[in-house]
Amino acid sequence: MDATRTSPGDPDAVPAVAPRGELAARHLAMPAHTNPTGDIFGGWIMASMDEAASMTTTRLSEGRAVTVAVSNMAFMQPVKIGDAVCFYTNVKRIGRTSITLDVEVWVLRHGYDERIKATQAEFTFVAVDDDGRPRQIKPGSTQ
Ligand SMILES: CC(C)(COP(=O)(O)OP(=O)(O)OC[C@H]1O[C@@H](n2cnc3c(N)ncnc32)[C@H](O)[C@@H]1OP(=O)(O)O)[C@@H](O)C(=O)NCCC(=O)NCCS
């Protein structure tokens, strides 16, 4: 079985890899988000991952936070028009001023069908003050 897919209706299915972390955002893939070949544009997915991670880090750091690095971006499966696109954030490390988290994108095909892991990446955000300078995150912040 493909480890990036789950089949809720298949009783013989081996439990597949499931999303890790919290559901930080969910969007409907619309025609406006497509690339010239008709699949959903990777840039829209990346921006939506950044938005989802931003909401998690803003909450955890209790204030403004900016993206400082993105790594290991991988697009494993295409996203199609009509898919329900779910963005999961899983905190890996909270430093003095930075938060590093994995963002996983899972889609429900057509909004109800097979669940597929489409994209993943690691994001690092820095908590900043009103002047854009790094500020310390309160110790003990958790998901
Ligand atoms: C984010 C920013 C304020 C950090 O400033 P800085 O002077 O580099 O800050 P520091 O060197 O003190 O590092 C702050 C934290 O970021 C981490 N960091 C800095 N660069 C990093 C990188 N490339 N990858 C991972 N972590 C990084 C540091 O390890 C440190 O973490 P810690 O305090 O938890 O140990 C500054 O780089 C910035 O304003 N960048 C632009 C942000 C932005 O506009 N984002 C939107 C992109 S369109």
The ligand as an SDF file (V2000), in Angstrom:
LIG
                    3D

 48 50  0  0  0  0  0  0  0  0999 V2000
   13.8070   36.7360   11.0560 C   0  0  0  0  0  0  0  0  0  0  0  0
   14.8460   37.8270   11.3810 C   0  0  0  0  0  0  0  0  0  0  0  0
   14.1950   38.9080   12.2750 C   0  0  0  0  0  0  0  0  0  0  0  0
   15.9490   37.1240   12.1890 C   0  0  0  0  0  0  0  0  0  0  0  0
   16.9400   38.0890   12.4430 O   0  0  0  0  0  0  0  0  0  0  0  0
   18.4290   37.6200   12.8090 P   0  0  0  0  0  0  0  0  0  0  0  0
   19.2240   38.8200   13.1230 O   0  0  0  0  0  0  0  0  0  0  0  0
   18.8930   36.6370   11.8010 O   0  0  0  0  0  0  0  0  0  0  0  0
   18.1480   36.8450   14.1550 O   0  0  0  0  0  0  0  0  0  0  0  0
   19.1200   35.9060   14.9650 P   0  0  0  0  0  0  0  0  0  0  0  0
   20.4130   35.6350   14.2810 O   0  0  0  0  0  0  0  0  0  0  0  0
   19.1480   36.4830   16.3570 O   0  0  0  0  0  0  0  0  0  0  0  0
   18.3200   34.5210   14.9980 O   0  0  0  0  0  0  0  0  0  0  0  0
   17.0340   34.4720   15.6020 C   0  0  0  0  0  0  0  0  0  0  0  0
   16.5700   33.0240   15.6010 C   0  0  0  0  0  0  0  0  0  0  0  0
   16.3520   32.6250   14.2580 O   0  0  0  0  0  0  0  0  0  0  0  0
   17.0700   31.4340   13.9690 C   0  0  0  0  0  0  0  0  0  0  0  0
   17.4790   31.4970   12.5760 N   0  0  0  0  0  0  0  0  0  0  0  0
   18.0320   32.5580   11.9390 C   0  0  0  0  0  0  0  0  0  0  0  0
   18.2510   32.2340   10.6540 N   0  0  0  0  0  0  0  0  0  0  0  0
   17.8200   30.9620   10.4800 C   0  0  0  0  0  0  0  0  0  0  0  0
   17.7700   30.0620    9.3780 C   0  0  0  0  0  0  0  0  0  0  0  0
   18.2250   30.4230    8.1750 N   0  0  0  0  0  0  0  0  0  0  0  0
   17.2760   28.8430    9.5630 N   0  0  0  0  0  0  0  0  0  0  0  0
   16.7980   28.4540   10.7720 C   0  0  0  0  0  0  0  0  0  0  0  0
   16.8140   29.2620   11.8650 N   0  0  0  0  0  0  0  0  0  0  0  0
   17.3230   30.4960   11.7090 C   0  0  0  0  0  0  0  0  0  0  0  0
   18.2450   31.4620   14.9460 C   0  0  0  0  0  0  0  0  0  0  0  0
   18.7620   30.1640   15.1550 O   0  0  0  0  0  0  0  0  0  0  0  0
   17.5880   32.0440   16.1710 C   0  0  0  0  0  0  0  0  0  0  0  0
   16.8450   31.0350   16.8330 O   0  0  0  0  0  0  0  0  0  0  0  0
   16.7930   30.8870   18.4480 P   0  0  0  0  0  0  0  0  0  0  0  0
   16.7150   32.2710   19.0500 O   0  0  0  0  0  0  0  0  0  0  0  0
   15.5530   30.1050   18.7460 O   0  0  0  0  0  0  0  0  0  0  0  0
   18.0390   30.1740   18.8470 O   0  0  0  0  0  0  0  0  0  0  0  0
   15.4420   38.4870   10.0930 C   0  0  0  0  0  0  0  0  0  0  0  0
   16.2730   37.5520    9.4460 O   0  0  0  0  0  0  0  0  0  0  0  0
   14.3430   38.9350    9.1460 C   0  0  0  0  0  0  0  0  0  0  0  0
   13.7000   39.9560    9.3780 O   0  0  0  0  0  0  0  0  0  0  0  0
   14.1250   38.1770    8.0520 N   0  0  0  0  0  0  0  0  0  0  0  0
   13.0560   38.4890    7.1080 C   0  0  0  0  0  0  0  0  0  0  0  0
   11.7540   37.8030    7.5710 C   0  0  0  0  0  0  0  0  0  0  0  0
   10.6880   37.9400    6.5310 C   0  0  0  0  0  0  0  0  0  0  0  0
   10.4780   39.0050    5.9800 O   0  0  0  0  0  0  0  0  0  0  0  0
    9.9950   36.8380    6.2860 N   0  0  0  0  0  0  0  0  0  0  0  0
    9.0140   36.7850    5.2340 C   0  0  0  0  0  0  0  0  0  0  0  0
    9.6550   36.2650    4.0160 C   0  0  0  0  0  0  0  0  0  0  0  0
    8.8850   36.8230    2.5650 S   0  0  0  0  0  0  0  0  0  0  0  0
  1  2  1  0
  2  3  1  0
  2  4  1  0
  2 36  1  0
  4  5  1  0
  5  6  1  0
  6  7  2  0
  6  8  1  0
  6  9  1  0
  9 10  1  0
 10 11  2  0
 10 12  1  0
 10 13  1  0
 13 14  1  0
 14 15  1  0
 15 16  1  0
 15 30  1  0
 16 17  1  0
 17 18  1  0
 17 28  1  0
 18 19  1  0
 18 27  1  0
 19 20  2  0
 20 21  1  0
 21 22  1  0
 21 27  2  0
 22 23  1  0
 22 24  2  0
 24 25  1  0
 25 26  2  0
 26 27  1  0
 28 29  1  0
 28 30  1  0
 30 31  1  0
 31 32  1  0
 32 33  2  0
 32 34  1  0
 32 35  1  0
 36 37  1  0
 36 38  1  0
 38 39  2  0
 38 40  1  0
 40 41  1  0
 41 42  1  0
 42 43  1  0
 43 44  2  0
 43 45  1  0
 45 46  1  0
 46 47  1  0
 47 48  1  0
M  END
$$$$
